[in-house]
Amino acid sequence: MKSFKILSMMLLLAAMLVGCDKENNQNKPGGGVSSSELVGEWVLTSWNEETPEFSVYVAFNDDATFQIYQQTWTLFYELFEGSYNVSGSIVTGLYSDGSIWASGYKFAVEGDTLTMYSQEDTSVASVYTKCEIPEEVKAEATTTRSLEVVPLL
């Protein structure tokens, strides 16, 4: 009878341990975000809670490399490439020319939304939505342009 009680208590303890659901810290700033959540193609949809007047696409790859396609002060997309590193919920990067990103970014992924907070004195919040980077953006960013070409409009 005594061994039956001990066995019952052990089974009850095992059931409690299996049934416990620890709070999931994934996707919370400061939580255990994995680099695999960052992998994918993203388009900037909000910058400091406003719709940006420029266009930025980012691709984070499985091999810890990235491509940024941005159309900010020019009429065409510029391509920036390099590598990134994730430590906890902070991502940092190194451009292919050896220069580092202006800051690290605390990030959180929730569904198809990536939010990145710059780690500067005045933090900038950038919100990205999962997408597929258009082929014409990729092709344009890698095309060499003559400085003598003037846009039609």
Backbone hydrogen bonds, N-H to C=O, Kabsch-Sander energy under -0.5 kcal/mol:
donor,donor_aa,acceptor,acceptor_aa,energy
5,K,1,M,-1.8
6,I,2,K,-2.1
7,L,3,S,-2.5
8,S,4,F,-2.5
9,M,5,K,-2.6
10,M,6,I,-2.3
11,L,7,L,-2.4
12,L,8,S,-2.4
13,L,9,M,-2.5
14,A,10,M,-2.5
15,A,11,L,-2.4
16,M,12,L,-2.1
17,L,13,L,-2.2
18,V,14,A,-2.3
19,G,15,A,-2.2
20,C,16,M,-1.2
22,K,20,C,-0.7
25,N,23,E,-0.7
28,K,25,N,-1.5
31,G,28,K,-3.5
33,V,31,G,-1.8
37,E,34,S,-1.4
38,L,34,S,-0.5
38,L,35,S,-1.0
39,V,35,S,-1.0
40,G,60,F,-2.5
42,W,58,V,-3.0
43,V,129,T,-2.2
44,L,56,V,-2.7
45,T,127,V,-3.2
46,S,127,V,-1.7
47,W,50,E,-3.1
48,N,125,A,-3.4
50,E,47,W,-0.8
55,S,71,Q,-1.9
57,Y,69,Y,-2.9
58,V,42,W,-2.6
59,A,67,Q,-2.7
60,F,40,G,-2.7
61,N,59,A,-0.6
61,N,65,T,-2.9
64,A,61,N,-1.6
66,F,82,G,-2.2
67,Q,59,A,-1.8
68,I,80,F,-3.1
69,Y,57,Y,-2.8
70,Q,68,I,-0.6
70,Q,78,E,-2.4
71,Q,55,S,-3.2
72,T,70,Q,-0.5
78,E,70,Q,-2.9
79,L,141,A,-0.5
80,F,68,I,-2.5
82,G,66,F,-1.6
83,S,94,L,-2.6
84,Y,64,A,-2.5
85,N,92,T,-2.5
87,S,90,I,-2.8
89,S,87,S,-0.5
90,I,87,S,-1.7
91,V,105,Y,-2.8
92,T,85,N,-2.4
94,L,83,S,-2.8
95,Y,99,S,-3.3
96,S,81,E,-2.8
98,G,95,Y,-2.3
101,W,93,G,-2.1
105,Y,91,V,-2.3
106,K,117,Y,-2.5
107,F,89,S,-2.7
108,A,115,T,-2.1
110,E,108,A,-0.5
110,E,113,T,-2.8
113,T,110,E,-1.4
114,L,128,Y,-2.6
115,T,108,A,-2.7
115,T,113,T,-0.5
116,M,126,S,-3.0
117,Y,106,K,-3.0
118,S,116,M,-0.5
118,S,124,V,-2.3
119,Q,104,G,-2.2
120,E,118,S,-0.7
123,S,121,D,-0.7
126,S,116,M,-3.0
126,S,124,V,-0.6
127,V,46,S,-2.9
128,Y,114,L,-3.4
129,T,43,V,-2.5
130,K,112,D,-2.6
131,C,41,E,-2.7
133,I,131,C,-0.5
137,V,134,P,-0.7
138,K,134,P,-1.7
139,A,135,E,-2.8
140,E,136,E,-2.3
141,A,137,V,-2.2
142,T,138,K,-1.1
143,T,139,A,-0.5
143,T,140,E,-0.9
149,V,146,S,-1.3
